[in-house]
Amino acid sequence: MSFDSRQFLSSVTQSPGVYRMLDEQGETLYVGKARRLKARLASYFRGALNTKTQALVARIADIQVTVTNSETEALLLEQTLIKDKRPPYNILLRDDKSYPFVFVTDRHPFPALEYKRVRTRHDDGRYLGPYPSSHAVRDSLSLMQKIFRIRNCEDTVFAHRSRPCLQYQIGRCSAPCVGYISEADYRRDLEHAVQCLEGKSEAVTQELTRDMETASQALDFEEAARLRDQIQQLRQLQQRQFVDTGNGDADAFALASRPGALCISVLSVRGGRLLGANHHTPRNGLDLAPDNLLGDFISQYYLGQAREIPAEVLTSHELSDTDLIAGALETRAGKRVRLTSRVRGHRAQWLELARTNAEQQLDSQLASQSQLARRFESLRDALDLDEVPARLECFDISHSQGEATVASCVVFDANGPRKSDYRRFNIKNIEPGDDYAAMRQALTRRFKRLQEGEGEAPDLLIVDGGKGQLNMAREVFAELGVQHVGLIGVAKGTTRKAGLETLFIETPDRTMDLDTSSPALHLLQHIRDESHRFAITGHRTRRDKTRRTSTLQEIPGIGPRRRRELLRFFGGLQGVKNANREELARVPGINASLAESIYRALHG
């Protein structure tokens, strides 16, 4: 069966990461990285391709992706996988000595940052690197040129300039060729760039912060603004690249589950370097709780097979028999093994990355054509329909004690979630907390638009709720004269546990309880959960928009001193707003709890 690229792309994330293209035997054909996985992978299946790329695409039987936290991480992981898998469509280096460097000469008064493939013994200057690829070098040089305005022209061009070139005009060069900057000032900028390439960007940032304050006190606001922009660019550069922390051997296990599907992702880190992620989809025939299922999987993963056991095993769920499993692993490995779900720092980030990959893999699994077709056919059989429903719509309501009520409408068809047809309705002029009135308003607006020729009619309408919400939908249908649309109400069981839902079919008197293993129930749970997620997201956005009047002064625990430290650290309020929780916690005087408070105040 040929690879269904459309179905695959419908579930791929836009996050940065690495992708592996596999043939029918599961062998790796090609490894690539992307800043946005979905956009990059889509380019292989649309538009004109050269002959070699067409040959590659024709052999694809599957694509596996590993999500990373940045493009730099993806780059490093890409190189690791290429060296390990040696795929035929990648460029393979003959040996590691051909890795490129950045070179800074000592002979020129205004040196450039030069790209060099081979180190020469007689060169007078410094080599920085090696880098994992030529792309990494060129990206680094471009970034340093942008931040510190270092020249990138050849010495012969530099020697014969009589006026600044285009690089000066666009702010990428300080024009030392025509004397627009002194040798001392240029050397200072060059040294800052070199320090950043050596991983000392924090020291550079602190020095620039002091210079910015000095310029501001001297009323040189133009210079202060330039330094502020440099600080903000460096803060973006300083996103922690925990793919290569320099130490730590660990495997991170993360379990993600949805109705009728689960995935366990294993992220392997050795010497602080991410080696890759593997995904497993075991059957949960006994309906075990996540902690028990993950414990059984880890036991089988290490003890049932001859695998290397690292010093640390990290888990997304706290296991019920942690001590027992850890003891068995220590006996097998002959060393101390730490088994835990409570981690901080870069280990917490490894674990979060494993969770992200498990969720992404689960999305791909649920979006597979065969899985969806089986669920839709099961729903047809369960409801005794003449045909498989082509379009499902599900409505849900979300609010916080009546505040900022939002209704969601999500759409599923034979290809899964049809996100282009998702809609949100901001509910107005009702009693706070009246979910029935909110549902009435949302359904009325949706089906009035349908009668006016806007959009497609669903075959089945699903409302998240019991008899009350179903009756509200029936009243709207009767008032508007809506016909040929089936109605289903999904009510949670008394324990609100997934799998114990009661279905109301058309009327409150006709109920149905499907088996927990029923693909039809899994489809209804999936669309119900997606509707719930979409409603909550819309509600929070609306609520936070009305609440977002917070400034730093209004945040509890932020006094004049901490406010000053935040602004100094990030170069201004916009830098603070762009910072994530971990970056906020790096500011002197700001702990993790306060960083969380600041982030929530600024972002909701």
VENGIUR-V407917 format. One record per residue. N is the residue number from 1. RES is the residue in three letters. PHI is phi in whole degrees, 0 to 359 (none if undefined). D_CENTER is the distance of its C-alpha to the mean C-alpha in whole Angstrom. Layout:
((N,RES,PHI,D_CENTER) (N,RES,PHI,D_CENTER))
This chain:
((1,MET,none,30) (2,SER,289,29) (3,PHE,288,25) (4,ASP,270,23) (5,SER,292,21) (6,ARG,296,21) (7,GLN,294,20) (8,PHE,297,17) (9,LEU,293,16) (10,SER,295,16) (11,SER,244,13) (12,VAL,278,11) (13,THR,283,7) (14,GLN,269,7) (15,SER,292,4) (16,PRO,290,7) (17,GLY,171,9) (18,VAL,237,12) (19,TYR,235,14) (20,ARG,239,18) (21,MET,266,20) (22,LEU,245,23) (23,ASP,267,27) (24,GLU,295,29) (25,GLN,271,30) (26,GLY,82,26) (27,GLU,278,27) (28,THR,284,24) (29,LEU,270,25) (30,TYR,204,22) (31,VAL,240,19) (32,GLY,219,17) (33,LYS,241,14) (34,ALA,205,12) (35,ARG,288,11) (36,ARG,228,10) (37,LEU,302,10) (38,LYS,297,12) (39,ALA,296,14) (40,ARG,293,15) (41,LEU,292,16) (42,ALA,297,18) (43,SER,295,20) (44,TYR,284,21) (45,PHE,241,23) (46,ARG,213,24) (47,GLY,83,27) (48,ALA,281,29) (49,LEU,239,28) (50,ASN,286,31) (51,THR,298,33) (52,LYS,293,31) (53,THR,292,27) (54,GLN,299,29) (55,ALA,296,31) (56,LEU,297,27) (57,VAL,299,26) (58,ALA,295,29) (59,ARG,266,28) (60,ILE,290,25) (61,ALA,249,25) (62,ASP,198,21) (63,ILE,228,18) (64,GLN,248,16) (65,VAL,242,12) (66,THR,236,10) (67,VAL,282,7) (68,THR,238,7) (69,ASN,268,7) (70,SER,199,9) (71,GLU,291,11) (72,THR,295,14) (73,GLU,301,13) (74,ALA,300,12) (75,LEU,299,16) (76,LEU,294,17) (77,LEU,294,16) (78,GLU,303,17) (79,GLN,294,21) (80,THR,298,21) (81,LEU,290,20) (82,ILE,296,23) (83,LYS,294,25) (84,ASP,280,25) (85,LYS,270,25) (86,ARG,47,27) (87,PRO,291,26) (88,PRO,292,29) (89,TYR,266,27) (90,ASN,268,26) (91,ILE,282,28) (92,LEU,252,29) (93,LEU,282,31) (94,ARG,290,34) (95,ASP,204,33) (96,ASP,289,31) (97,LYS,290,34) (98,SER,271,33) (99,TYR,296,29) (100,PRO,278,30) (101,PHE,228,31) (102,VAL,252,31) (103,PHE,240,35) (104,VAL,236,36) (105,THR,280,40) (106,ASP,261,43) (107,ARG,273,45) (108,HIS,256,44) (109,PRO,294,44) (110,PHE,234,41) (111,PRO,292,39) (112,ALA,261,36) (113,LEU,268,33) (114,GLU,254,34) (115,TYR,274,32) (116,LYS,222,34) (117,ARG,272,34) (118,VAL,234,37) (119,ARG,282,38) (120,THR,251,42) (121,ARG,297,44) (122,HIS,266,46) (123,ASP,293,43) (124,ASP,262,44) (125,GLY,163,40) (126,ARG,245,37) (127,TYR,254,34) (128,LEU,243,31) (129,GLY,129,29) (130,PRO,284,29) (131,TYR,255,25) (132,PRO,292,23) (133,SER,199,24) (134,SER,295,26) (135,HIS,298,23) (136,ALA,297,21) (137,VAL,296,25) (138,ARG,295,25) (139,ASP,297,22) (140,SER,294,23) (141,LEU,296,26) (142,SER,297,25) (143,LEU,293,23) (144,MET,294,26) (145,GLN,295,28) (146,LYS,292,26) (147,ILE,280,26) (148,PHE,251,30) (149,ARG,58,32) (150,ILE,274,33) (151,ARG,294,35) (152,ASN,231,34) (153,CYS,272,37) (154,GLU,289,40) (155,ASP,300,43) (156,THR,294,45) (157,VAL,293,43) (158,PHE,303,43) (159,ALA,291,47) (160,HIS,243,48) (161,ARG,279,46) (162,SER,244,48) (163,ARG,209,45) (164,PRO,297,42) (165,CYS,268,39) (166,LEU,297,37) (167,GLN,301,34) (168,TYR,292,36) (169,GLN,298,36) (170,ILE,264,32) (171,GLY,79,32) (172,ARG,256,31) (173,CYS,207,34) (174,SER,268,37) (175,ALA,58,40) (176,PRO,292,41) (177,CYS,297,43) (178,VAL,242,45) (179,GLY,77,46) (180,TYR,283,43) (181,ILE,218,42) (182,SER,285,44) (183,GLU,297,44) (184,ALA,295,43) (185,ASP,293,40) (186,TYR,296,39) (187,ARG,298,39) (188,ARG,295,37) (189,ASP,297,34) (190,LEU,297,34) (191,GLU,295,34) (192,HIS,298,31) (193,ALA,297,29) (194,VAL,297,31) (195,GLN,299,30) (196,CYS,296,26) (197,LEU,293,26) (198,GLU,271,27) (199,GLY,87,25) (200,LYS,250,27) (201,SER,292,25) (202,GLU,296,25) (203,ALA,297,29) (204,VAL,297,29) (205,THR,299,27) (206,GLN,297,30) (207,GLU,295,33) (208,LEU,295,31) (209,THR,297,31) (210,ARG,296,35) (211,ASP,296,36) (212,MET,296,34) (213,GLU,294,36) (214,THR,297,39) (215,ALA,296,39) (216,SER,295,38) (217,GLN,294,41) (218,ALA,275,43) (219,LEU,65,42) (220,ASP,269,41) (221,PHE,288,38) (222,GLU,294,37) (223,GLU,293,36) (224,ALA,298,34) (225,ALA,293,32) (226,ARG,297,32) (227,LEU,293,31) (228,ARG,300,28) (229,ASP,297,26) (230,GLN,296,26) (231,ILE,298,25) (232,GLN,296,22) (233,GLN,294,21) (234,LEU,291,22) (235,ARG,296,20) (236,GLN,294,17) (237,LEU,294,18) (238,GLN,274,18) (239,GLN,306,14) (240,ARG,296,15) (241,GLN,269,15) (242,PHE,282,15) (243,VAL,294,15) (244,ASP,221,19) (245,THR,277,20) (246,GLY,93,23) (247,ASN,202,24) (248,GLY,105,23) (249,ASP,246,24) (250,ALA,205,21) (251,ASP,243,20) (252,ALA,252,17) (253,PHE,253,18) (254,ALA,230,15) (255,LEU,251,17) (256,ALA,236,15) (257,SER,219,18) (258,ARG,223,19) (259,PRO,305,22) (260,GLY,84,24) (261,ALA,204,21) (262,LEU,210,19) (263,CYS,215,17) (264,ILE,242,17) (265,SER,257,15) (266,VAL,242,17) (267,LEU,260,15) (268,SER,255,18) (269,VAL,234,19) (270,ARG,228,23) (271,GLY,60,24) (272,GLY,80,21) (273,ARG,252,19) (274,LEU,290,16) (275,LEU,264,18) (276,GLY,144,16) (277,ALA,229,15) (278,ASN,245,17) (279,HIS,240,17) (280,HIS,230,20) (281,THR,234,21) (282,PRO,289,24) (283,ARG,276,27) (284,ASN,253,27) (285,GLY,296,31) (286,LEU,264,32) (287,ASP,55,29) (288,LEU,289,28) (289,ALA,293,26) (290,PRO,305,23) (291,ASP,292,25) (292,ASN,291,27) (293,LEU,296,26) (294,LEU,293,23) (295,GLY,297,26) (296,ASP,297,28) (297,PHE,295,26) (298,ILE,297,25) (299,SER,300,29) (300,GLN,290,30) (301,TYR,299,27) (302,TYR,264,29) (303,LEU,273,32) (304,GLY,273,33) (305,GLN,220,32) (306,ALA,274,33) (307,ARG,241,29) (308,GLU,292,29) (309,ILE,255,28) (310,PRO,284,26) (311,ALA,290,27) (312,GLU,226,24) (313,VAL,237,23) (314,LEU,255,20) (315,THR,231,19) (316,SER,287,17) (317,HIS,237,20) (318,GLU,287,24) (319,LEU,281,26) (320,SER,285,29) (321,ASP,237,31) (322,THR,302,29) (323,ASP,298,33) (324,LEU,296,34) (325,ILE,293,31) (326,ALA,298,31) (327,GLY,298,35) (328,ALA,295,35) (329,LEU,294,32) (330,GLU,296,34) (331,THR,296,37) (332,ARG,291,36) (333,ALA,278,34) (334,GLY,71,37) (335,LYS,204,35) (336,ARG,286,33) (337,VAL,235,30) (338,ARG,266,28) (339,LEU,245,26) (340,THR,204,24) (341,SER,248,21) (342,ARG,256,22) (343,VAL,224,20) (344,ARG,226,19) (345,GLY,64,18) (346,HIS,291,16) (347,ARG,292,17) (348,ALA,296,15) (349,GLN,287,12) (350,TRP,301,13) (351,LEU,294,13) (352,GLU,295,10) (353,LEU,293,9) (354,ALA,297,11) (355,ARG,298,10) (356,THR,300,7) (357,ASN,292,9) (358,ALA,296,12) (359,GLU,295,10) (360,GLN,296,9) (361,GLN,295,13) (362,LEU,294,14) (363,ASP,301,13) (364,SER,295,15) (365,GLN,296,18) (366,LEU,291,18) (367,ALA,274,18) (368,SER,297,21) (369,GLN,300,24) (370,SER,294,26) (371,GLN,296,25) (372,LEU,295,25) (373,ALA,300,28) (374,ARG,296,29) (375,ARG,290,28) (376,PHE,295,29) (377,GLU,294,33) (378,SER,296,33) (379,LEU,293,32) (380,ARG,300,35) (381,ASP,292,38) (382,ALA,295,37) (383,LEU,267,38) (384,ASP,58,41) (385,LEU,269,40) (386,ASP,287,41) (387,GLU,227,38) (388,VAL,291,34) (389,PRO,298,33) (390,ALA,269,31) (391,ARG,215,29) (392,LEU,246,28) (393,GLU,234,27) (394,CYS,229,26) (395,PHE,246,27) (396,ASP,214,26) (397,ILE,239,27) (398,SER,221,25) (399,HIS,196,26) (400,SER,244,27) (401,GLN,50,31) (402,GLY,89,31) (403,GLU,274,29) (404,ALA,52,27) (405,THR,290,28) (406,VAL,227,25) (407,ALA,252,26) (408,SER,244,23) (409,CYS,228,24) (410,VAL,247,22) (411,VAL,233,23) (412,PHE,241,23) (413,ASP,228,25) (414,ALA,297,26) (415,ASN,260,23) (416,GLY,96,21) (417,PRO,301,19) (418,ARG,253,20) (419,LYS,292,18) (420,SER,294,20) (421,ASP,259,23) (422,TYR,298,21) (423,ARG,219,23) (424,ARG,240,23) (425,PHE,235,27) (426,ASN,282,28) (427,ILE,274,31) (428,LYS,227,34) (429,ASN,59,37) (430,ILE,230,37) (431,GLU,294,38) (432,PRO,305,35) (433,GLY,87,34) (434,ASP,274,35) (435,ASP,294,33) (436,TYR,294,36) (437,ALA,294,36) (438,ALA,296,33) (439,MET,295,33) (440,ARG,301,36) (441,GLN,296,35) (442,ALA,296,31) (443,LEU,294,33) (444,THR,296,36) (445,ARG,296,34) (446,ARG,296,32) (447,PHE,276,35) (448,LYS,294,37) (449,ARG,297,35) (450,LEU,297,35) (451,GLN,292,39) (452,GLU,273,39) (453,GLY,93,37) (454,GLU,263,34) (455,GLY,86,31) (456,GLU,258,32) (457,ALA,277,33) (458,PRO,282,32) (459,ASP,278,34) (460,LEU,226,33) (461,LEU,251,32) (462,ILE,246,30) (463,VAL,245,30) (464,ASP,279,28) (465,GLY,159,32) (466,GLY,264,35) (467,LYS,297,38) (468,GLY,298,38) (469,GLN,290,35) (470,LEU,296,37) (471,ASN,298,40) (472,MET,296,38) (473,ALA,296,37) (474,ARG,297,40) (475,GLU,296,42) (476,VAL,297,40) (477,PHE,299,40) (478,ALA,293,44) (479,GLU,293,44) (480,LEU,265,42) (481,GLY,71,44) (482,VAL,284,41) (483,GLN,230,42) (484,HIS,63,40) (485,VAL,236,37) (486,GLY,289,37) (487,LEU,235,36) (488,ILE,222,34) (489,GLY,254,33) (490,VAL,248,31) (491,ALA,251,32) (492,LYS,290,31) (493,GLY,290,33) (494,THR,298,35) (495,THR,269,33) (496,ARG,60,30) (497,LYS,274,29) (498,ALA,301,27) (499,GLY,105,29) (500,LEU,251,32) (501,GLU,291,32) (502,THR,250,35) (503,LEU,260,35) (504,PHE,253,37) (505,ILE,259,38) (506,GLU,69,40) (507,THR,228,42) (508,PRO,296,42) (509,ASP,275,45) (510,ARG,255,43) (511,THR,248,40) (512,MET,209,38) (513,ASP,243,37) (514,LEU,269,35) (515,ASP,297,34) (516,THR,299,31) (517,SER,267,31) (518,SER,290,31) (519,PRO,300,29) (520,ALA,296,30) (521,LEU,295,29) (522,HIS,297,26) (523,LEU,295,25) (524,LEU,294,26) (525,GLN,295,24) (526,HIS,297,21) (527,ILE,289,22) (528,ARG,295,23) (529,ASP,294,20) (530,GLU,293,18) (531,SER,295,21) (532,HIS,297,21) (533,ARG,299,17) (534,PHE,294,17) (535,ALA,292,21) (536,ILE,297,19) (537,THR,300,16) (538,GLY,295,19) (539,HIS,297,22) (540,ARG,296,20) (541,THR,298,19) (542,ARG,293,23) (543,ARG,297,24) (544,ASP,290,22) (545,LYS,295,23) (546,THR,284,27) (547,ARG,272,26) (548,ARG,284,25) (549,THR,245,28) (550,SER,291,27) (551,THR,240,28) (552,LEU,299,28) (553,GLN,295,31) (554,GLU,272,31) (555,ILE,275,28) (556,PRO,303,30) (557,GLY,93,31) (558,ILE,254,30) (559,GLY,262,33) (560,PRO,302,35) (561,ARG,292,34) (562,ARG,294,30) (563,ARG,299,30) (564,ARG,296,32) (565,GLU,296,29) (566,LEU,297,26) (567,LEU,293,27) (568,ARG,294,29) (569,PHE,296,26) (570,PHE,255,23) (571,GLY,77,26) (572,GLY,143,26) (573,LEU,295,25) (574,GLN,297,22) (575,GLY,296,21) (576,VAL,297,21) (577,LYS,294,19) (578,ASN,277,16) (579,ALA,283,16) (580,ASN,269,14) (581,ARG,298,15) (582,GLU,293,16) (583,GLU,293,17) (584,LEU,299,20) (585,ALA,290,21) (586,ARG,276,22) (587,VAL,288,24) (588,PRO,305,28) (589,GLY,89,29) (590,ILE,246,26) (591,ASN,269,25) (592,ALA,298,22) (593,SER,295,23) (594,LEU,291,24) (595,ALA,299,21) (596,GLU,297,19) (597,SER,297,22) (598,ILE,296,22) (599,TYR,298,18) (600,ARG,294,19) (601,ALA,295,22) (602,LEU,272,21) (603,HIS,237,18) (604,GLY,85,19))
